[in-house]
Amino acid sequence: MACEDCGEPDTNASLSGVEVCDGCFDRRISAHTGLPRLPDPPPPIVLAGPDGRRHRLRYRVWRAGVGIEVQLDETGVGVGEGYQFAVLGDNDADVDMLVAAVRSMAETEIGRQYLERTTDRHRWMVGDDGEVAGRLVGNDDGDNGAPYNVVVDGRMMTWE
């Protein structure tokens, strides 16, 4: 759906049923609250993981309900898949510092591989250090009766 104000094809916010892009959302919030406008997000970055996979990540800088959020989301992947990182600061936070923090987080996590490929019936196993980090994503299809799937190392996995 295109932004109601400027026609941008990528909308992320809805105000009273009106779909707007991040820039137009920020313009409206700024006009209403007197908060300064947010800068445009930095250009996308590409980070390579230890497995050689390259991950293209797009920045998003927007006003959340309690402050400024800077996100990095992997592009070119299936719905719910890929890496996602975010940091939240106060409404007067230094956006450059938030950008640096989320980039550092992405570099650290993409530079680490939690799962190792196996050759037996289980495609993935936890690595030698026994630690895993990821995120839950809704399982709209309800496959296997599980309400969520998990994304680890940027890969969607079922509970099986």
C-alpha positions in Angstrom: 0.0 0.0 0.0 1.4 3.4 -0.9 1.8 6.3 1.5 -1.3 8.5 1.7 0.9 11.7 1.9 3.8 11.2 -0.6 3.0 8.0 -2.5 6.1 6.1 -1.2 5.4 2.4 -1.8 6.8 1.3 1.6 4.4 2.1 4.4 5.0 1.1 8.0 2.5 3.2 10.0 -1.2 3.7 10.2 -2.6 6.8 11.7 -6.4 6.7 12.1 -6.6 4.2 9.3 -4.3 6.2 7.0 -1.2 4.3 5.8 2.0 6.5 5.8 5.7 6.0 5.3 8.2 6.6 8.1 9.1 10.0 6.9 5.5 11.2 6.6 4.7 9.6 10.0 7.6 11.6 11.5 6.5 14.8 9.8 3.0 14.4 11.3 4.4 13.5 14.8 6.8 16.5 14.7 4.1 18.9 13.7 1.9 17.7 16.5 4.5 17.4 19.3 7.1 19.9 18.4 9.8 17.2 18.4 12.6 17.7 15.8 12.4 15.8 12.6 14.4 12.6 12.4 17.2 12.2 9.9 16.8 9.9 6.9 18.1 6.4 7.5 21.6 5.5 6.4 21.9 3.4 3.2 21.6 -0.4 3.4 24.7 -2.4 4.4 25.9 -5.9 3.5 27.4 -8.1 6.2 28.9 -11.6 5.6 28.5 -14.4 8.1 31.1 -17.1 9.0 29.3 -19.4 6.6 30.0 -17.1 3.7 26.3 -16.0 3.3 26.0 -12.3 2.6 23.1 -10.4 4.3 21.8 -7.1 2.9 20.2 -5.1 5.8 18.1 -2.0 5.5 17.9 0.7 8.2 14.7 2.1 9.5 14.6 5.2 11.7 11.3 5.9 13.3 9.4 7.3 16.3 8.1 4.5 18.5 5.5 5.3 21.2 8.2 5.9 23.8 11.2 7.1 21.8 13.3 6.7 18.6 13.9 3.2 17.3 16.6 2.3 14.8 16.2 -1.1 13.1 18.2 -3.2 10.7 16.1 -5.7 8.8 17.4 -8.2 6.2 16.0 -7.7 2.8 15.4 -10.3 0.0 14.3 -13.0 2.3 11.0 -14.7 2.9 8.4 -13.3 5.2 9.5 -13.8 8.9 12.9 -15.0 7.8 16.3 -13.2 8.0 18.0 -11.1 10.6 16.3 -8.3 12.5 17.9 -6.0 15.0 16.7 -2.9 16.8 17.7 -0.4 19.5 15.4 2.1 21.3 16.4 5.5 22.6 14.7 8.4 24.2 12.8 11.0 22.1 15.9 13.2 22.2 18.4 10.4 21.6 21.4 10.9 19.3 20.3 9.0 16.2 23.9 8.5 15.1 24.7 6.7 18.3 21.6 4.5 17.9 22.7 3.7 14.3 26.2 2.7 15.5 24.7 0.6 18.3 22.4 -1.4 16.0 25.1 -1.9 13.4 27.5 -3.2 16.1 24.8 -5.6 17.3 24.2 -6.8 13.7 27.9 -7.3 13.1 28.3 -9.3 16.3 25.3 -11.6 15.7 25.8 -12.1 12.0 29.5 -12.8 12.7 28.5 -15.7 15.0 26.8 -18.9 13.9 24.8 -20.7 16.6 23.8 -23.7 14.5 25.9 -26.2 12.6 24.6 -28.3 9.7 24.6 -32.0 10.2 24.5 -35.0 7.9 22.0 -37.1 9.8 18.2 -36.7 9.9 18.4 -33.4 11.9 19.4 -30.6 9.5 20.7 -28.3 12.3 22.3 -28.9 15.7 23.4 -26.4 18.4 27.1 -25.6 18.1 29.9 -26.6 20.5 29.3 -23.7 23.0 25.7 -24.9 23.5 24.3 -21.3 23.2 21.5 -20.2 20.9 19.9 -16.8 20.3 17.1 -16.0 17.9 13.5 -14.7 17.8 10.0 -16.0 17.7 7.8 -15.3 14.7 4.1 -15.9 14.4 3.1 -19.2 12.7 0.0 -17.9 10.8 -0.4 -21.3 9.1 -0.6 -23.1 12.4 1.7 -25.8 11.1 2.1 -28.6 13.7 -0.2 -26.8 16.1 2.6 -24.4 17.2 1.7 -20.7 17.4 5.3 -19.7 16.7 8.3 -20.7 14.7 11.8 -19.6 15.6 14.5 -17.8 13.5 18.1 -18.6 14.4 21.1 -17.5 12.2 18.5 -15.8 10.0 16.8 -19.1 9.2 13.2 -19.9 9.9 12.8 -23.2 11.8 9.8 -25.1 13.0 9.7 -26.9 16.4 10.3 -30.2 14.6 
